[in-house]
Amino acid sequence: MDKLLIRGGKALRGEVEISGAKNAALPIMAATILSPGLNTLYNIPDLKDIKTMSTVLESMGGKVARADEDGALMINTEGVETVEAPYELVKTMRASVLTLGPLMARFGYARVSMPGGCAIGARPINLHLMGLEKMGAEITLSQGYVVARAERLKGADINFDTVTVTGTENLMMAAVLANGVTRLENAAREPEVCDLAGVLIQMGAHITGVGTPLIEIEGVNELKPANYRIIPDRIETGTFLAFAGITGGDILIKNCEVTHIGSLIKKFMEAGLNINEEAGGLRVIGPHAGILKAAEVATSPYPGFPTDMQAQLMALMCVADGTSIIRETIFENRFMHAAELRRMGANIEVEDNLAIVKGVNKLLGAQVMATDLRASASLVVAALAAEGETIIDRIYHLDRGYEKIEYKLSKLGADIHRVSA
């Protein structure tokens, strides 16, 4: 099992290219089930989760191939016949459940294992199933699998009790081939949801209201294959903001979409970072006199501060001047990184969904363990500033969401190496 060895204390300087968004790529890959034929997707990151979704599609009869040019991934779903997403694959990546909607739309039948993935709290799919039932599907649960049937889904009015990104995506994909109009109320507004709608519209779907709480989908009889470029990863962009801030660095972030990270820019500037748009991208410079400021933040659905950046901000606040308050409102078990940061000398108290972070003068290198994807990123943030050597174990979590992270950081001057156990 690979580990990362990081010797902290180096200010990061230079340019970095942001990869395509994992959380946009995965639902878009699932959406190719809807359009039999050869779909070509660009800017797809080379990640463990992408490989897992490729294997899911191949297990159904699809063909997936990489091209060297522009992160291209070619997916031919004409031969998809198997309508099952097996436990062996779904247990490793929750996003596999996104095959449920498109399988139902195309075949009227799906058998998908209950999802797994990061252990960051309960993430039930009851809202997905509620929506499919309203669209006429018969749902049963059998031996850990969701089994759904319908001759053809029909349009329906679906009101989500809480905002759900994957629920919005799954039901949007189910609705594009349904008979009639589907309205999704209290729909997710995340850029990744909008990107999925973008590829579906290119395929021939009729969708309006994208980016608002009310999305309307008028079903069509068929969709055609797409050639589509996905958006840059806003969470990777935010993570590099944290890298620059905690090391007092100067980084030009290229291939990022500034309009997607408004809440991040605002919060990091409150913490003392200097962030400016330039012709080549987004320039991030560490705080004046090297002093970070404490901040208060509560995670919330887009356009609020994303839960996927909470851990990285916490790492930054470990060495800020003052006391920071971080409230996690999305997941109930997403402070597992706090214990590992404390091993590095951080002063963090956790009370239910509230973390109180009192800044310390310095962090110290230690042996730590990643517990989930974004927690692993927070440990890298902390390690880059820590005195001495940090060894981060279980970095397979990191490989799920960050493309060539040690290569990108090395180019910026970090002392970072991947070592095999």
Secondary structure as the mmCIF struct_conf table of DSSP 4:
data_model
#
loop_
_struct_conf.conf_type_id
_struct_conf.id
_struct_conf.beg_label_comp_id
_struct_conf.beg_label_asym_id
_struct_conf.beg_label_seq_id
_struct_conf.end_label_comp_id
_struct_conf.end_label_asym_id
_struct_conf.end_label_seq_id
STRN STRN1 ASP A 2 ARG A 7
STRN STRN2 ARG A 13 GLU A 17
HELX_LH_PP_P HELX_LH_PP_P1 ILE A 18 SER A 19
STRN STRN3 GLY A 20 GLY A 20
HELX_LH_PP_P HELX_LH_PP_P2 ALA A 21 ALA A 21
HELX_RH_AL_P HELX_RH_AL_P1 LYS A 22 ALA A 31
HELX_RH_3T_P HELX_RH_3T_P1 THR A 32 LEU A 34
BEND BEND1 SER A 35 SER A 35
BEND BEND2 GLY A 37 GLY A 37
STRN STRN4 LEU A 38 TYR A 42
BEND BEND3 ASN A 43 ASN A 43
HELX_RH_AL_P HELX_RH_AL_P2 LYS A 48 SER A 59
TURN_TY1_P TURN_TY1_P1 MET A 60 GLY A 61
STRN STRN5 LYS A 63 ARG A 66
BEND BEND4 ASP A 68 GLU A 69
TURN_TY1_P TURN_TY1_P2 ASP A 70 GLY A 71
STRN STRN6 LEU A 73 ASN A 76
TURN_TY1_P TURN_TY1_P3 GLU A 78 GLY A 79
STRN STRN7 GLU A 84 ALA A 85
HELX_RH_AL_P HELX_RH_AL_P3 TYR A 87 VAL A 90
TURN_TY1_P TURN_TY1_P4 LYS A 91 THR A 92
HELX_RH_3T_P HELX_RH_3T_P2 ARG A 94 THR A 99
HELX_RH_AL_P HELX_RH_AL_P4 LEU A 100 PHE A 107
BEND BEND5 GLY A 108 GLY A 108
STRN STRN8 TYR A 109 SER A 113
HELX_LH_PP_P HELX_LH_PP_P3 MET A 114 PRO A 115
BEND BEND6 ILE A 120 GLY A 121
HELX_RH_AL_P HELX_RH_AL_P5 ASN A 126 LYS A 134
TURN_TY1_P TURN_TY1_P5 MET A 135 GLY A 136
STRN STRN9 GLU A 138 SER A 142
TURN_TY1_P TURN_TY1_P6 GLN A 143 GLY A 144
STRN STRN10 TYR A 145 ARG A 149
BEND BEND7 GLU A 151 ARG A 152
STRN STRN11 LYS A 154 LYS A 154
STRN STRN12 ASP A 157 ASN A 159
BEND BEND8 ASP A 161 THR A 162
HELX_RH_AL_P HELX_RH_AL_P6 VAL A 165 ALA A 175
TURN_TY1_P TURN_TY1_P7 VAL A 176 LEU A 177
BEND BEND9 ALA A 178 ALA A 178
STRN STRN13 ASN A 179 ASN A 179
BEND BEND10 GLY A 180 GLY A 180
STRN STRN14 VAL A 181 GLU A 185
TURN_TY1_P TURN_TY1_P8 ASN A 186 ASN A 186
HELX_RH_AL_P HELX_RH_AL_P7 PRO A 191 MET A 203
TURN_TY1_P TURN_TY1_P9 GLY A 204 GLY A 204
STRN STRN15 HIS A 206 THR A 208
TURN_TY1_P TURN_TY1_P10 VAL A 210 GLY A 211
BEND BEND11 THR A 212 PRO A 213
STRN STRN16 LEU A 214 GLU A 218
BEND BEND12 ASN A 221 ASN A 221
STRN STRN17 ASN A 227 ARG A 229
HELX_LH_PP_P HELX_LH_PP_P4 ILE A 230 ILE A 231
STRN STRN18 PRO A 232 PRO A 232
HELX_RH_AL_P HELX_RH_AL_P8 ARG A 234 THR A 247
TURN_TY1_P TURN_TY1_P11 GLY A 248 GLY A 248
STRN STRN19 ASP A 250 LYS A 254
BEND BEND13 ASN A 255 ASN A 255
HELX_RH_3T_P HELX_RH_3T_P3 VAL A 258 HIS A 260
HELX_RH_AL_P HELX_RH_AL_P9 GLY A 262 GLU A 270
TURN_TY1_P TURN_TY1_P12 ALA A 271 GLY A 272
STRN STRN20 ASN A 274 GLU A 278
TURN_TY1_P TURN_TY1_P13 ALA A 279 GLY A 280
STRN STRN21 GLY A 281 ILE A 285
HELX_LH_PP_P HELX_LH_PP_P5 GLY A 286 PRO A 287
HELX_RH_3T_P HELX_RH_3T_P4 HIS A 288 GLY A 290
STRN STRN22 LYS A 293 LYS A 293
STRN STRN23 GLU A 296 ALA A 298
STRN STRN24 THR A 299 THR A 299
BEND BEND14 PRO A 301 PRO A 301
TURN_TY1_P TURN_TY1_P14 TYR A 302 PRO A 303
BEND BEND15 GLY A 304 GLY A 304
STRN STRN25 PHE A 305 PHE A 305
HELX_RH_3T_P HELX_RH_3T_P5 THR A 307 MET A 309
HELX_RH_AL_P HELX_RH_AL_P10 GLN A 310 MET A 317
TURN_TY1_P TURN_TY1_P15 CYS A 318 VAL A 319
BEND BEND16 ALA A 320 ALA A 320
STRN STRN26 ASP A 321 ASP A 321
BEND BEND17 GLY A 322 GLY A 322
STRN STRN27 THR A 323 ARG A 327
BEND BEND18 ILE A 330 ILE A 330
BEND BEND19 GLU A 332 ASN A 333
TURN_TY1_P TURN_TY1_P16 MET A 336 MET A 336
HELX_RH_AL_P HELX_RH_AL_P11 HIS A 337 ARG A 343
TURN_TY1_P TURN_TY1_P17 MET A 344 GLY A 345
STRN STRN28 ASN A 347 GLU A 351
TURN_TY1_P TURN_TY1_P18 ASP A 352 ASN A 353
STRN STRN29 LEU A 354 LYS A 358
BEND BEND20 ASN A 361 ASN A 361
STRN STRN30 LEU A 364 LEU A 364
STRN STRN31 GLN A 367 MET A 369
BEND BEND21 ASP A 372 ASP A 372
HELX_RH_AL_P HELX_RH_AL_P12 LEU A 373 ALA A 385
BEND BEND22 ALA A 386 ALA A 386
STRN STRN32 GLU A 387 GLU A 387
BEND BEND23 GLY A 388 GLY A 388
STRN STRN33 GLU A 389 ASP A 393
TURN_TY1_P TURN_TY1_P19 ILE A 395 ILE A 395
HELX_RH_AL_P HELX_RH_AL_P13 TYR A 396 ASP A 399
TURN_TY1_P TURN_TY1_P20 ARG A 400 GLY A 401
TURN_TY1_P TURN_TY1_P21 GLU A 403 LYS A 404
HELX_RH_AL_P HELX_RH_AL_P14 ILE A 405 LYS A 411
TURN_TY1_P TURN_TY1_P22 LEU A 412 GLY A 413
STRN STRN34 ASP A 415 SER A 420
#
